[in-house]
Amino acid sequence: MNYIGLNKYDTANGDGIRVSLFVSGCTLKCKGCFNPESHDFNAGKLFTNDVLNEIITELKKPYIKGFSLLGGDPLEHRIFNDVYNIVKTVKSQVPDKDIWLWTGRIYDKVKDNRILDYVDVLIDGPFKENLKDPNLKYRGSSNQNIIFLKT
């Protein structure tokens, strides 16, 4: 799996200060996507255990609230095993940190995905250019939902 970005101090993608990973690969290719360079599964750099260890190290800092996983689309079948390993490792190593995940798929289609066992907040739905709203928090268009999976 490749990734196109790792932000160690992100305040835009979830509550509080977060570590955010932008994975490569998305077959949905929503018109007007804010991150079209992430559609290519080969874009960016190879995700390695060193990168995972770097994420865990950053997440252990007391001022970091959690981990955000964006893309591309982290729920793409082609990168499933890698993303599953990431969220499972994050939850086991830093269980007090929350995990937020963005996907272009709607919740009803992914609600049984085992990755969601480790995710606290899911932002679902494809970006729809005609519903774009820059005033929405954590979403690009009004059809997308913020779903709190854990309370």
N, C-alpha and C positions, 0 to 999 in steps of 0.2 A: 504494500500500500504506500502511496505517496501522500504528502501533505503540502499545502501551499503557504501555510503560515502558522506560527506559534507566537501568541501574544502573552507575555508573562505578567502584564499589568493592564487588564482590560476592564473598563467600566461601562462599556456599551452593550455587552452581550450577556445580560443576566444581572441579578442583584449583587451589589457589592463589588469588590475588586476580585477579578477572576483570572484564571489561566485559560486561554482559549486556543483550541486546535482547529484549524481549517483543513479538512481532509480533501483529497483530490478525487473527483469522479462524481458525475451526476448524469443520468440518462434522461431526466425530466426536461432539462434545458428550458426552463420557464422564460418566456419572452420578457425582456426587461430586467432579468436577474442582475442583482447588484454585484455578483461575483462570477461572471461568465468564464473567467480564466480557470475556475475550479472545475469545470465540466469535464475536462480531459483527465482521465485516470492516471496519465503519465506526467502530468504537470507537477512542478515543484521538486521536492526532495524525497528521498526514500525515508520512510518512517522506520526507525531502528529502536532497539532496546535502550540505546543511549538517550534517544529523544524521550522515551517513556520515563526513564530514570530522571531526566531533567524536569519533566512535568511533575513527577512525584516530589522531587526536591522543592520545587516552587510552591506546590500545594501545601507543604508542611509549614510554610511561613504563616505566622499567626494572623496577619492582616489579610490573607487570601481567603475569601468566602467559599469559592468553589471552582469547578471545572466546567467549561462550556465547549461543546463539540458541534461544529458547524461544517459547512462545506462550500461546494460540493454537497453531497448528501450522505451523512454517516450511515443511513440505512440501505445504501446500495448493496445488492446481493454480492457483487464482486469483491467488496471489501468487508463483508460481514464478520468473518473470523477475526480480522485485525481489530476492528472497532469493538467487537465483543471482548477481546482480550484487554483492550485499553480500559474500558469502563469497569470490567471485573477487577483489574489490577488497582485502578484508582480507588474503588470502593473498599478493597481489602487493605490497602496501604494507608489511606487517609479517610476513614469512614465518617468522620465528622464534617467533611466537605460535601456540598451538594453537587450534583451533576445535572446540567441543562443540555438538552439535545434539540437541534433544529432539523426538521425533515420536510421535504416537499410532499410527503405522503400524508393522507388524512388518518387520524387516530383510529377510526373504525377498521381500517385496512392493516394497521400495524400493532393493534392493542395486544396481540398475543405473542409479539416478538420478544424473545427471552432477553434481549438487550435492555428492555424497559424494566426488568427486575432491578436494575442498577441505576436507573435514571429517576431523578426527583421531579424534574420539570421538562415537559415536552412542548415544543412549539411546532405545530403541525400545519400542513397545507401548502399547496403550491403558491408561489408568488403570482399574483394576478395584477398585471400592469394597470388595468382599468379600475382596480380597487386600491391602488397605491395610496398610502396615507403617511406622510413623514412625521405626523404627530403621534403615531402609535408607538407604544413602548415595546421594544424587543421584537417587533414584527414589521414587515414591509407592506402588507396589504391586509385589508379588513376581514378577509375570509380566513385568515390564519388565526389559530387559537393558542392560548397559553394554558396548558393543562398541567395542574399540580397532581402528580401521580402519588407522591408521598406527602403526608401531613405531619 
